[in-house]
Amino acid sequence: MGFLHNVREVVSACVKPKEKRVPKKTVNVRVKMDCEGCVRKVKHAVEDLKGVESFDVNQKMQRVTVTGYVDSEEVLKAVRGTGKNADNWPFVPYNLVAFPYVKGAYDIKAPSGFVRNTPDAAGDPKSPEMKLMRLFDDENPDACSIM
């Protein structure tokens, strides 16, 4: 009986699909919240999600931060279920972007100190502005030695 029981466990373990576990991560969502009632609705929606370890609802920045074993689409779906407009957090701190005021990066609706994360914000290395910036750069071996 013991041998048959072990064989059955091995076969059932091979046949069953393994449960996919979402890795631990932090999900940031932008949500339009006007009052404390909106904040309360979003808090209740987020705290009921499976796998949430901690969350922060910031009304001033219009941002919800969820940390845990959650999927970003599940968080978006839960927040949208409250009737609020929600999308993934599209902003990064402006000091992490080389050209924060390039077309498409600067957003007037962004919170203070944040700009949109766009690929154009890196700057074109062949542009005249970038060539002038590299002219007197310390890492440029052909830089002017007088400086």
C-alpha positions in Angstrom: 0.0 0.0 0.0 2.8 2.4 0.8 4.5 1.9 -2.6 1.3 2.5 -4.5 0.5 5.6 -2.5 4.0 7.1 -3.3 3.5 6.3 -7.1 0.2 8.0 -7.1 1.7 11.1 -5.5 4.5 11.2 -8.0 2.2 10.8 -11.0 -0.3 13.4 -9.7 2.5 15.9 -9.1 3.7 15.5 -12.7 0.2 15.8 -14.2 -1.0 18.9 -12.2 0.1 22.2 -13.6 2.3 24.1 -11.2 0.7 27.2 -9.7 2.3 30.3 -11.0 3.4 32.7 -8.3 3.7 36.3 -9.1 7.1 37.7 -7.9 7.1 40.4 -5.2 7.0 43.8 -6.7 5.8 47.4 -6.2 3.0 48.6 -8.4 2.3 52.3 -8.8 -1.1 53.5 -10.2 -2.3 57.0 -11.0 -5.9 57.5 -9.7 -8.0 60.7 -9.8 -9.1 61.2 -6.2 -11.0 64.3 -5.1 -12.0 63.7 -1.5 -11.6 61.5 1.5 -14.5 59.3 0.3 -12.5 58.5 -2.9 -9.4 57.7 -0.9 -11.5 55.4 1.4 -13.0 53.5 -1.6 -9.6 53.0 -3.2 -8.1 51.8 0.2 -10.8 49.2 0.6 -10.4 48.0 -3.0 -6.7 47.6 -2.6 -6.6 46.0 0.8 -8.9 43.2 -0.3 -6.5 42.0 -3.0 -4.8 38.7 -2.5 -1.0 39.0 -2.0 -0.9 42.6 -0.8 1.7 43.2 1.9 1.5 47.0 2.1 -0.1 49.9 0.3 -0.1 53.6 0.4 -2.8 55.9 -1.0 -1.5 59.5 -1.6 -4.3 61.9 -2.5 -2.0 64.9 -3.1 0.1 63.0 -5.7 -3.0 61.1 -7.0 -0.9 57.9 -6.6 -1.6 54.4 -5.1 1.5 52.3 -4.3 1.0 48.6 -3.7 3.8 46.2 -2.6 3.4 42.5 -2.5 2.8 39.4 -4.6 0.3 41.1 -6.9 -0.1 41.6 -10.6 -0.3 45.2 -12.0 -3.4 44.4 -14.1 -5.2 43.0 -11.0 -4.5 46.2 -9.1 -5.7 48.3 -12.0 -8.8 46.2 -12.3 -9.6 46.5 -8.6 -9.1 50.3 -8.6 -11.2 50.8 -11.7 -13.9 48.7 -10.0 -14.4 51.6 -7.7 -15.5 53.8 -10.6 -12.3 55.8 -10.7 -10.1 56.5 -13.7 -6.8 54.7 -13.2 -3.7 53.9 -15.3 -0.1 52.9 -14.6 2.1 55.5 -13.1 3.8 57.2 -16.1 6.1 59.6 -14.3 9.7 59.5 -13.1 11.6 62.0 -11.0 12.8 64.8 -13.2 16.4 64.5 -12.0 16.6 61.0 -13.6 15.9 62.3 -17.0 18.7 63.9 -19.1 16.3 66.5 -20.8 13.2 66.9 -18.7 11.7 69.7 -20.8 11.9 67.9 -24.2 8.7 67.5 -26.1 6.6 64.8 -24.6 8.5 64.6 -21.3 7.2 67.7 -19.6 3.6 67.3 -18.5 1.7 70.1 -16.7 -0.6 67.6 -15.0 2.4 65.7 -13.5 3.0 66.1 -9.7 5.7 68.5 -8.6 9.2 67.1 -9.4 8.0 64.5 -11.9 8.1 64.2 -15.7 6.9 61.6 -18.1 9.3 58.8 -18.9 9.8 59.1 -22.7 12.6 57.7 -24.9 13.1 61.1 -26.5 14.2 62.5 -23.2 17.6 60.9 -23.6 18.7 63.2 -26.4 20.1 62.5 -29.8 23.9 62.0 -29.6 24.3 63.4 -33.2 22.5 66.6 -32.5 24.5 69.9 -32.4 23.6 70.5 -28.8 25.0 67.2 -27.7 28.2 67.7 -29.7 28.7 71.1 -28.0 28.1 69.6 -24.6 30.7 66.8 -25.3 33.2 69.4 -26.6 34.3 70.5 -23.1 33.4 67.2 -21.3 36.1 65.8 -18.9 35.5 62.3 -20.4 36.3 63.5 -23.9 39.9 62.8 -24.8 39.8 65.4 -27.6 38.5 68.1 -25.3 40.1 71.6 -25.2 43.1 71.4 -23.0 43.0 75.1 -22.2 39.9 74.7 -20.1 
